[in-house]
Every structure is written in structure tokens, then in C-alpha cells.
Amino acid sequence: MEGGGIPVGTVVLIEEDKYGTYAKLLLKYFLAEGIVSGHSLIVASQDSDCENLVRELPAPVQLDDSVRTSDSDDKMTIAWRYQNMRVVQSSPTSTSFGHNYDLTKSLDAEILKAADVCYWTGCTGYGQSESRFTNPAYYDLLCTIHNKIEEGQFGVAASPEKRNILRTAVHSVGSPLWTEETHVSSYQQKSDLALFFYCLRSLIRSAYAVCVLTLPSHLFQETSIIKRLEHLCDASVRLESFAGSEKETNPVYKDYHGLFHINQLPAINTLMSHVPESFDLAFKLRRKRFLIEKLHLPPELQETTQREQDDLPSLASGICGVQTRSILDF
């Protein structure tokens, strides 16, 4: 992912936050970029209405001064003592890639109508005779993706003149709504999920396609299955929302809505994946945009001053002032 974008032929796993709000937002960004770029889409879910998900995609905007300064709460007056200090780049990457989107506006209906979008919301009739899956939904989705790759000529053998990219978005895979039969054991469900990830990665790797899945990992009690699924993907990230946790009221995280954890990065045609400058990332949702930034601690001038004053002996009342320290980064 160095330089921006998802490498062609890779599978990206997003472990959802507790309420799934921010993971769905990232999935919308992925789909919106595909429509704006003229790519074909497959939208799959058994938790949400796929057509409503596409209708809610944000509209692209031009990156100009009005967009950069649209959020007034991002402005901050710098004290004179810090004006000559080195400016820290908050964005995890210094390159500009793709388009920018306005979350308050939706894509034009005519653009959505002209886009090549395939919806999958459940079993469409593919047989289970040769399948090793206990849950037919996983096999049916794999058949849908395979047929789309064949019919749309997204395979590696396709002619360069007709070559395009297929984007597949799978929302909340592995949730309880993906299992209709209650008699299926927990072991069979985990086995089906791992087999689905293995077959999906094989399909995507052999085509001009990319896939992004969201997984409600907080619903799985065993961490071993989550680690196995992460290993079966090319890249994996996890969203930790502050909603409903102690961090929501912690003043250290007052400028953010959650933490962005990088579990695994892709290593394509290399022995080692790209290593970013910092793994300490946080995200925040503004009115018009969703931002992922490097995590910085806010200055604690008042708390530090009070703490150092409390540490002074009582006979030091004649001292005119106390030199304070401010914690900017760690």
C-alpha cells in the first residue's frame, strides 16, 4: 500500500468496530472510489440492504481551499513558543491518491444507474453437490464472484483493450445472519469461514480484482480463528471505537473517535511488506469527511503546572514562578 491504493489481486480485511459504523463507512469509500474510477462492483451482504448501501455512497469533491478549511473545529491557534518547532505530518502518508468525498452529499442517481454493480444478498441457486461448505451462502457467493470474473473478462488472460478492475465488497461476513441453519456447529461455522477466505483469495489473486471484507471480530470469543483469517488475507486492519468505552471520556483521546490498528500489510513480489512511519494511528469523523491520522497526545499545560506546584514544599511560597513542561508527542 506504499504510495496509496490497494494492490490488484489482494484481499483486505477490516475488523469492525463494536457498532459497525466506521467499518461500513470505509466500505462506502471503497465502493465510491470504484464507481468514480469506472470499475465494476460486487456488493455482498446478509446484514444490510446492498442497494441502500450503494445509494448512500458519498459524492466526490475537488480538493481546494474550501474543502481544506471546511471543518472549523480542526483549526488551532499555535502558541508563540511552539511556532518555530518542526511541523509534524499528521497524515500517515504524504502522497495524494484517489478522490476526496463529501459525506453530506450522495452520488448522483444517473452515475449510479450507469455503473456496473452486481448485488448479492443471499443464495441465488448455485448447487451444493460438489461443495465442501456446510453453509451454502459462502459457496454461492464464491460462484457469483467467479461467474462475474468470467463474464466480465476480468481474468489475467483478458485482452488489454477490455481490461478493467472488479471491486468486491463483502459486508459483515461471518455474522450470525450469515448462518440460517441453527443446527450447524460452531466448529463447522469456523471451518466454512476459513475455507471461504482461502477460496476467495485464490479467486482474487488470479484476476484483475480487489476485495474488501468487514468482519465483526468482537463477536468471536476465540482469537485463534481471527488470527487465522488475518493470515488468509493480504492486509488486515482493526477499528477500535471509543463509543461505550472508558476512552470515550478520556481527555487524552478527546480529538478522536477511535484507534486504527494495522494488523498486517501486503507483501506483493517482495519478501517484506512496506513499513509505515508510525503504527500509532487514530481516526475521527467530521461532518464532511473521515480522517485517519497519526496519534498525538494533546498538550497538558494546566495539569502539568498543577502537578509540579503540588510537588513543591510548603516553604516555597515565596517563589515567583514555576517552569512548566508540555507533553507534545510520545
Solvent accessible surface area in square Angstrom, and as a share of the most:
residue,aa,sasa,rsa
1,M,73,0.33
2,E,128,0.57
3,G,39,0.37
4,G,27,0.26
5,G,30,0.29
6,I,55,0.28
7,P,36,0.23
8,V,76,0.43
9,G,4,0.04
10,T,1,0.01
11,V,3,0.02
12,V,9,0.05
13,L,0,0.00
14,I,11,0.06
15,E,4,0.02
16,E,16,0.07
17,D,3,0.02
18,K,122,0.52
19,Y,142,0.54
20,G,13,0.12
21,T,77,0.45
22,Y,28,0.11
23,A,1,0.00
24,K,58,0.25
25,L,23,0.11
26,L,30,0.15
27,L,0,0.00
28,K,28,0.12
29,Y,45,0.17
30,F,16,0.07
31,L,0,0.00
32,A,0,0.00
33,E,29,0.13
34,G,0,0.00
35,I,13,0.06
36,V,48,0.28
37,S,50,0.32
38,G,51,0.49
39,H,36,0.16
40,S,6,0.04
41,L,0,0.00
42,I,0,0.00
43,V,1,0.00
44,A,0,0.00
45,S,0,0.00
46,Q,34,0.15
47,D,53,0.27
48,S,31,0.20
49,D,77,0.40
50,C,0,0.00
51,E,85,0.38
52,N,61,0.31
53,L,5,0.02
54,V,4,0.02
55,R,131,0.48
56,E,94,0.42
57,L,0,0.00
58,P,3,0.02
59,A,16,0.12
60,P,51,0.32
61,V,40,0.23
62,Q,150,0.67
63,L,84,0.42
64,D,65,0.34
65,D,103,0.53
66,S,77,0.50
67,V,34,0.20
68,R,131,0.48
69,T,81,0.47
70,S,38,0.25
71,D,11,0.06
72,S,87,0.56
73,D,95,0.49
74,D,56,0.29
75,K,138,0.58
76,M,154,0.69
77,T,132,0.77
78,I,95,0.48
79,A,44,0.34
80,W,193,0.68
81,R,126,0.46
82,Y,44,0.17
83,Q,118,0.53
84,N,151,0.77
85,M,97,0.43
86,R,200,0.73
87,V,134,0.77
88,V,59,0.34
89,Q,101,0.45
90,S,42,0.27
91,S,39,0.25
92,P,46,0.29
93,T,64,0.37
94,S,103,0.66
95,T,73,0.42
96,S,101,0.65
97,F,136,0.57
98,G,43,0.42
99,H,90,0.40
100,N,58,0.30
101,Y,14,0.06
102,D,8,0.04
103,L,45,0.22
104,T,68,0.39
105,K,121,0.51
106,S,67,0.43
107,L,10,0.05
108,D,77,0.40
109,A,77,0.59
110,E,121,0.54
111,I,82,0.41
112,L,30,0.15
113,K,168,0.71
114,A,90,0.70
115,A,27,0.21
116,D,68,0.35
117,V,30,0.17
118,C,37,0.22
119,Y,83,0.32
120,W,2,0.01
121,T,84,0.49
122,G,17,0.17
123,C,72,0.43
124,T,88,0.51
125,G,72,0.69
126,Y,84,0.32
127,G,52,0.50
128,Q,62,0.27
129,S,112,0.72
130,E,156,0.70
131,S,24,0.16
132,R,203,0.74
133,F,17,0.07
134,T,51,0.30
135,N,14,0.07
136,P,45,0.28
137,A,4,0.03
138,Y,9,0.03
139,Y,54,0.20
140,D,3,0.01
141,L,0,0.00
142,L,13,0.07
143,C,25,0.15
144,T,15,0.09
145,I,0,0.00
146,H,82,0.36
147,N,45,0.23
148,K,34,0.14
149,I,12,0.06
150,E,109,0.49
151,E,141,0.63
152,G,31,0.30
153,Q,82,0.37
154,F,7,0.03
155,G,21,0.20
156,V,94,0.54
157,A,102,0.79
158,A,16,0.12
159,S,47,0.30
160,P,95,0.59
161,E,152,0.68
162,K,135,0.57
163,R,98,0.36
164,N,51,0.26
165,I,34,0.17
166,L,0,0.00
167,R,32,0.12
168,T,0,0.00
169,A,0,0.00
170,V,0,0.00
171,H,13,0.06
172,S,7,0.05
173,V,0,0.00
174,G,20,0.19
175,S,5,0.03
176,P,96,0.61
177,L,107,0.53
178,W,1,0.00
179,T,33,0.19
180,E,142,0.64
181,E,72,0.32
182,T,138,0.80
183,H,144,0.64
184,V,9,0.05
185,S,53,0.34
186,S,68,0.44
187,Y,171,0.65
188,Q,72,0.32
189,Q,71,0.32
190,K,47,0.20
191,S,49,0.32
192,D,5,0.03
193,L,4,0.02
194,A,4,0.03
195,L,40,0.20
196,F,0,0.00
197,F,3,0.01
198,Y,138,0.53
199,C,41,0.24
200,L,1,0.00
201,R,69,0.25
202,S,68,0.44
203,L,32,0.16
204,I,0,0.00
205,R,106,0.39
206,S,63,0.41
207,A,4,0.03
208,Y,53,0.20
209,A,0,0.00
210,V,7,0.04
211,C,0,0.00
212,V,4,0.02
213,L,0,0.00
214,T,0,0.00
215,L,0,0.00
216,P,4,0.02
217,S,16,0.10
218,H,91,0.41
219,L,96,0.48
220,F,40,0.17
221,Q,181,0.80
222,E,88,0.40
223,T,100,0.58
224,S,75,0.49
225,I,10,0.05
226,I,15,0.08
227,K,130,0.55
228,R,140,0.51
229,L,0,0.00
230,E,16,0.07
231,H,136,0.61
232,L,28,0.14
233,C,0,0.00
234,D,6,0.03
235,A,1,0.01
236,S,0,0.00
237,V,14,0.08
238,R,84,0.31
239,L,3,0.02
240,E,47,0.21
241,S,16,0.10
242,F,7,0.03
243,A,41,0.31
244,G,64,0.62
245,S,49,0.32
246,E,158,0.71
247,K,63,0.27
248,E,100,0.45
249,T,118,0.69
250,N,54,0.28
251,P,94,0.59
252,V,35,0.20
253,Y,40,0.15
254,K,140,0.59
255,D,69,0.36
256,Y,23,0.09
257,H,69,0.31
258,G,0,0.00
259,L,19,0.09
260,F,22,0.09
261,H,51,0.23
262,I,35,0.18
263,N,59,0.30
264,Q,54,0.24
265,L,33,0.16
266,P,10,0.07
267,A,51,0.39
268,I,67,0.34
269,N,157,0.80
270,T,71,0.41
271,L,189,0.94
272,M,137,0.61
273,S,33,0.21
274,H,74,0.33
275,V,83,0.48
276,P,23,0.15
277,E,150,0.67
278,S,31,0.20
279,F,103,0.43
280,D,80,0.41
281,L,9,0.04
282,A,0,0.00
283,F,0,0.00
284,K,19,0.08
285,L,58,0.29
286,R,39,0.14
287,R,162,0.59
288,K,56,0.24
289,R,54,0.20
290,F,20,0.08
291,L,37,0.19
292,I,46,0.23
293,E,32,0.14
294,K,23,0.10
295,L,29,0.14
296,H,47,0.21
297,L,40,0.20
298,P,24,0.15
299,P,68,0.43
300,E,50,0.22
301,L,67,0.33
302,Q,152,0.68
303,E,100,0.45
304,T,7,0.04
305,T,39,0.23
306,Q,100,0.44
307,R,118,0.43
308,E,45,0.20
309,Q,86,0.38
310,D,95,0.49
311,D,109,0.57
312,L,71,0.35
313,P,92,0.58
314,S,106,0.68
315,L,172,0.86
316,A,21,0.16
317,S,103,0.67
318,G,70,0.68
319,I,100,0.51
320,C,144,0.86
321,G,52,0.50
322,V,52,0.30
323,Q,165,0.73
324,T,41,0.24
325,R,185,0.68
326,S,32,0.21
327,I,72,0.36
328,L,54,0.27
329,D,69,0.36
330,F,166,0.69
